[in-house]
Structures are given as C-alpha cells and as structure tokens.
Amino acid sequence: MTPEQIKSVRDYLCKRFKTEAIRISPRKVQDSVEVYLDDEILGLLYIDDEDKDDISYDLNMSILQQDLDA
C-alpha cells in the first residue's frame, strides 16, 4: 500500500470509529498493513488492487474467546 492509501484508509477509519487513536503500520509484504487502536493490534488490512478501477480494502480482525471472557 502506498503512503497515500494508508493515510486515506486511516482517515476513514478514524472518522468511522470516531477516534484519532487508530494507527496503521506498514508490513514487509506490500498487500497489507497492521491496524492498531492505541497499542493494541486490531487486525490486518489488505488491499485488492488487481483492477485499478475497482480498488477495495479488507479489514481482517480476529476476536479471541479469552478476550470476550475477560
């Protein structure tokens, strides 16, 4: 993902979730980034840009049962 795409997605997530505490960190692989809320990882965000006219992003978030039980 380009820095511009990362900024655009971060701005969207901050607006959507009504918080500025979202941080996005690039990974070594170019098709995804890590999404954090404060210091806790929320998940991985993937980009589907095979069709340059139809780019989409997929946020993959895992929720562990132990987190729900806490």
Backbone torsions as a table, in degrees:
resi	resn	phi	psi	omega
1	MET	NA	142.9	179.2
2	THR	-80.3	159.4	175.5
3	PRO	-56.8	-35.1	179.0
4	GLU	-66.8	-41.5	178.0
5	GLN	-65.1	-42.5	179.1
6	ILE	-60.5	-45.7	179.8
7	LYS	-62.8	-43.2	-179.1
8	SER	-62.8	-44.8	179.9
9	VAL	-68.1	-40.8	178.4
10	ARG	-61.4	-45.7	178.8
11	ASP	-58.6	-42.4	178.7
12	TYR	-62.7	-48.4	-178.1
13	LEU	-63.5	-40.9	178.5
14	CYS	-61.5	-42.5	179.1
15	LYS	-67.8	-45.5	-176.5
16	ARG	-64.0	-41.8	-177.6
17	PHE	-96.7	4.6	175.6
18	LYS	54.0	49.5	177.0
19	THR	-153.9	146.5	174.9
20	GLU	-96.7	5.0	-174.6
21	ALA	-83.1	5.0	179.4
22	ILE	-84.7	132.5	178.9
23	ARG	-128.9	141.2	179.2
24	ILE	-120.5	128.3	-179.0
25	SER	-117.6	128.4	176.8
26	PRO	-63.4	154.9	174.8
27	ARG	-113.9	174.3	177.6
28	LYS	-68.3	-32.1	175.1
29	VAL	-80.4	141.0	-173.0
30	GLN	-82.2	-13.7	-174.0
31	ASP	-91.0	2.5	-177.8
32	SER	-154.4	163.0	177.3
33	VAL	-138.1	162.4	175.6
34	GLU	-95.2	136.9	179.9
35	VAL	-110.9	127.0	-179.2
36	TYR	-119.4	149.0	167.5
37	LEU	-116.5	113.6	-168.7
38	ASP	56.5	-119.0	-178.9
39	ASP	-105.8	7.3	-177.6
40	GLU	-102.9	129.5	178.9
41	ILE	-71.7	130.5	176.6
42	LEU	-90.0	-38.4	-178.0
43	GLY	166.9	-168.0	178.6
44	LEU	-110.2	139.3	178.2
45	LEU	-111.7	121.3	-179.1
46	TYR	-106.3	150.4	175.7
47	ILE	-111.6	137.7	172.4
48	ASP	-113.9	101.5	-176.6
49	ASP	-124.4	28.5	176.8
50	GLU	-61.2	-40.9	176.6
51	ASP	-101.7	106.9	-174.5
52	LYS	-61.6	-18.2	178.1
53	ASP	-91.7	-3.5	-176.6
54	ASP	-142.8	65.4	-179.8
55	ILE	-81.7	137.7	176.5
56	SER	-138.9	161.7	-178.4
57	TYR	-126.4	143.2	-178.1
58	ASP	-128.0	115.9	177.9
59	LEU	-92.7	116.3	-179.6
60	ASN	-103.4	112.3	-175.9
61	MET	-121.8	122.9	177.1
62	SER	-98.0	137.5	176.8
63	ILE	-120.1	117.2	-179.0
64	LEU	-83.7	144.3	178.1
65	GLN	-58.1	-37.7	-178.9
66	GLN	-63.5	-28.9	175.3
67	ASP	-70.0	-36.2	178.4
68	LEU	-70.9	-33.2	-179.2
69	ASP	-75.8	-20.1	-175.8
70	ALA	-71.6	NA	NA
